[in-house]
């Protein structure tokens, strides 16, 4: 069984930065698709960033501010968030597509104060 555990969320001021981490219990392969999603109050869950085999895709709202990366040795995926805005406030979820099954973390709260 694969488990994902997010960490790094918290309260920051607008313009600040946070780095989210997602540790996986099993091996992360380069071809596996991993991503970060978020859900704000009253909003549907949306894709923030996704990566697979070195390629990355970002939501337009975070392009130029967020960076997704992976450390295969540590089975960990990161989301570096810079220039945070109040609209980035949400619960952030880590996602892994492995062996045809979607795995999700428990979520970590990110709150950006203006």
N, C-alpha and C positions, 0 to 999 in steps of 0.2 A: 504494500500500500504506500502510495506517495502522499506526503503531507507537506503543506506549504505554511510557513509562519512568517507573517509580515512584522516589521518593526520600523521604528524611526519616525513615526508620526508624532505630532504635537502641535503646540500653539506657536505661531510665528507672526511677526509683523509684516505688513505688505512690503514687498521689495526684498524680503529675506529669502533664505534658502533652507531646504531640508533634503536629506537623502534617505529614501526608503529602501529597506532591504527585505528580500524574500528568500528565506532559506528552504531548500527542498530536501526532503529526507532521502530521496533516491538520486541516481545519476541524471544529470541534465545533458542531453546530447545536442550537438550543434544544430541538428535539423529540427529539433523540437521547437514548436512555437511557444514563446512565453510573452506575456503581456501584463500591463497594468490597466486596470479599469477603475472608475470612480463613480460614486453615486452621491449626489448632493440632495439635501432635503427637497422633496417635491419634484425631483427629477428622476429620470430613468438612468440606469447604469449605462455608462458610455466608455468606449475605448479611449484610453489615453495614449498608450504607446505599445508597440508590439515588435518583437525581434525574432528572427529565425535565420540561421546560417549566415550571420553577420549582417543581414539586412534589417533595417529599422523603418518603422512607419509611425507617424505621430498624428494626433488630432491637430487640426488647424489651430485650435485655441492654445496649444502648448508648444507649437513649433518655435524653435529658437530659444526656448526657456527650459525645457525638460530634456533629459538625456537618459535613455535606457541602456543598460550595459549588463554583461554577464561575466561572472567569474566561475568558470567550469570546475576548477580545482576545489572551490568551496561550495559548489552546487547552489550558487546564490545569484539572484538577479537584483539589480539596483534601479532605482529611479531617482536621478539627481534633479531636483526642482529648484530653479533659480528664478529670481524676479517674481516671486509669488504675488498673486493678486487675491483679493477677497473672493472672487468667483472660483478660485481653486479649492475653496473649502468643500470637503467631501470626505467620505470614507473611501479609502483606496484599497483595492483588492488585487492580489497577485493571481495570475492565471497561468496554468501549464496545460498544454495539449500533448499528451503522451500516450502512446499505444491506443489511440482512438478514443481517449477519455479525457474530459475536462476536469482538472483539479483546481480548486479555489482555496485561497487562504481565508482566514477569519476576518480580515480587514483591519486597517489601521486608520485612525481619525487624523485628518489634517485640518487645522483651523487657522485661517489667515485673518488677522485683525487689520482693520484699516485705520 
